[in-house]
Amino acid sequence: MKRLQMIESVGLGFLDTDTSMIQLGDVTLYKARRAFQESWPVVQNLKVGDNYLGWHDGHWQYQLRIDPMEMESDKDRAPAKEQQVEPGAAK
């Protein structure tokens, strides 16, 4: 688990703001560029439990549960394009 605060240059360097990022291994769980001349979004009050992350960014509050998955055999795994879920369907 890493919490990063960095500057990413995407255009005019003097207008670039810092970026907050949370990574789990090589997976980016959260990434947001701070609004120009604002103090948000910036990861704050990051709380880490066994399978839980919680934080706020000055605008939203987040709670993320992370559970390991049982490995499926390749023949049982659906192609990525077939794994779409309708909003509100998964709880």
N, C-alpha and C positions, 0 to 999 in steps of 0.2 A: 504494500500500500504506500503510495506516495502522494503528497500534497505539494503542488508546484505553484510558484508565482513567478511569471517570466514576461519578458517583452518579446513579442513576435512582430517583425516588421512586414507589413503587407502593402505599403504604399509610401506615402510621405512620412519619413521617419519621425519628424517632430510632432506629428499628430497621433502616433501610435500610443496606445494605452497598454497597461499590463493585462495579462491573461491569467486567470485562476484555472487550475486543472487538478483533478483527482484521477489517479491511475491505479489500477489493480493489475500488477504484472505488466503485460503489454497492451492491456485494454483500457481505453480512456472512458471513464464513467461520467465525467462532467468536465466541460470546458466552456468558459465564457470570458469574453473580452470586456473589461471595465468600460462603461459608458464614458464618453469624453467629458472631462471636468466633473465627474460624479464619483462617489465612493463605492458604487456597486456596479455590477455583481462581483463580489470577492468572497471566496470560501471563508466562512467564519464558524467558530464553535464546532469543528469537526469532531464527532464522537464515533469511536470504533468499538464494536463488540465482536463476539464470535462470528456472527453471520449478519451483522447489522452495521449500517453507516447512517449517520444523521448529520446534517449541517444546514446552514442558511447562507444566503449570499447577499443579504440586505434587501432583497426583493421577494424571494420565494424561500420556503422552508422545505427541505428534502428529507425523506426517510427511505432508505433502500435496504432491502433484505436480499442477501446473497446466499444461496444454497448450492452445494455441489450437485451435479446431475449424475445419474447412473449412465454409464456408457452404453449406447445402443450399438447393435451390429449395423454395418453399412447397409444391409438389405432392408432393415426396419426404419432407417432414417429417411425422411421425406426430403426431396430437393428443396433448397432454400426458397425458391419462388412459390412453393406450395405451403409454406409455413406462416403465411400472413394471417393475422388475427384481427377481427373487426373490433373497433373501439368499444370498450365496455364489456366485451365477451370474456376476457380473462380476469379472474379475481383471485 
